[in-house]
Amino acid sequence: MDSLDRRLRQLIQGLPVGVRGALGPPPGDAIAAELIGAGRTALAAQLGELRNTLSHGSRNHQDLELLPWVKVVETMCRAHALRLLGFDDASITDGLVVRPAPDPA
């Protein structure tokens, strides 16, 4: 039997290193704090638990609370789609990872 957690781990491991390193909710995210408090520290475990609680209706979140998590999954999907289209890891990372602007001073 295939598990959601195993598949999510595979999907995350299949991402370019730069994209994988940039994935995750922003610091101070309430859902992340809740998931970490429940022992879900790995991103795959957090995504799996969030999916399960939402799909089974055991927890509801406001749309804005879910937005960072939607962005995580969207970035994963885009990275895999770009790889299938033939882009290399460096191009995928450059296109998807937002880096802070350099300090003009």
Secondary structure in CASP SS format (residue, H / E / C, confidence):
PFRMAT SS
TARGET T0000
AUTHOR 0000-0000-0000
METHOD secondary structure of the structure
MODEL  1
M C 1.00
D C 1.00
S C 1.00
L H 1.00
D H 1.00
R H 1.00
R H 1.00
L H 1.00
R H 1.00
Q H 1.00
L H 1.00
I H 1.00
Q H 1.00
G C 1.00
L C 1.00
P C 1.00
V H 1.00
G H 1.00
V H 1.00
R H 1.00
G H 1.00
A H 1.00
L C 1.00
G C 1.00
P C 1.00
P C 1.00
P C 1.00
G C 1.00
D C 1.00
A H 1.00
I H 1.00
A H 1.00
A H 1.00
E H 1.00
L H 1.00
I H 1.00
G H 1.00
A C 1.00
G C 1.00
R C 1.00
T C 1.00
A C 1.00
L H 1.00
A H 1.00
A H 1.00
Q H 1.00
L H 1.00
G H 1.00
E H 1.00
L H 1.00
R H 1.00
N H 1.00
T H 1.00
L H 1.00
S H 1.00
H C 1.00
G C 1.00
S C 1.00
R C 1.00
N C 1.00
H C 1.00
Q C 1.00
D H 1.00
L H 1.00
E H 1.00
L H 1.00
L H 1.00
P H 1.00
W H 1.00
V H 1.00
K H 1.00
V H 1.00
V H 1.00
E H 1.00
T H 1.00
M H 1.00
C H 1.00
R H 1.00
A H 1.00
H H 1.00
A H 1.00
L H 1.00
R H 1.00
L H 1.00
L C 1.00
G C 1.00
F C 1.00
D C 1.00
D H 1.00
A H 1.00
S H 1.00
I H 1.00
T H 1.00
D H 1.00
G H 1.00
L H 1.00
V C 1.00
V C 1.00
R C 1.00
P C 1.00
A C 1.00
P C 1.00
D C 1.00
P C 1.00
A C 1.00
END
